[in-house]
Amino acid sequence: MCSSYRKSSFLTGRNIIFFCLSIILLGQSCVTIDPGEIGLKVKKGVLSDQDFVAGKYSQGPRTKYILFSTRVQELSIKTLLPTKEGLEAKVNMAVLYHIKPEAIRSIYLALGMNYENEVILNNISAISRETCLNYRAMDLMTQRDSLEVNIFRNLNADIGHYGFVVDQVLVKEIDVPDEIDRAIEKKVLSEQLIKQQEVDILT
């Protein structure tokens, strides 16, 4: 009876191990695509014609899924931008963008998975510099909204055909050279003095 009990326990233990291994292998043979993602399936080096939306899919040993997020992504950039008079302003900005779901296949085939560096970051840098050249350093402090709008429009026009949509450009901080800061301060003080003189005349 004791021998029979040991044999039964041994079989039960093997069954548990087999069950656990089966669960692990089953988990490894499936891929989960979350909401806000789209997957492309590559089987034996061939890209499938189907786009895979949120769900769980089986995955064989020579099959892989390339996942793209269609959610809004944020890129933070700190850079030096040249101004109209040849000075440089330190600009801290953020760009919000997303990928068009229908463009994912063409993005993958044309750009691969390094699209953010090759297309978006490179174009943000080039377009920001080109746009900032239309502004004097002093004007950047008072025309931030205009700078944001122009970068936004130019960036959308430049990368839109790839399948990217720029949702918003935010210029968070602008740091101009010290001489510009002093000139701006002098201008503000001068304007305040003029307004005070007008008030004195009226009274």
Order of alpha helices (4+ residues) and beta strands (2+ residues): alpha-beta-beta-beta-beta-beta-beta-beta-alpha-alpha-alpha-alpha-beta-alpha
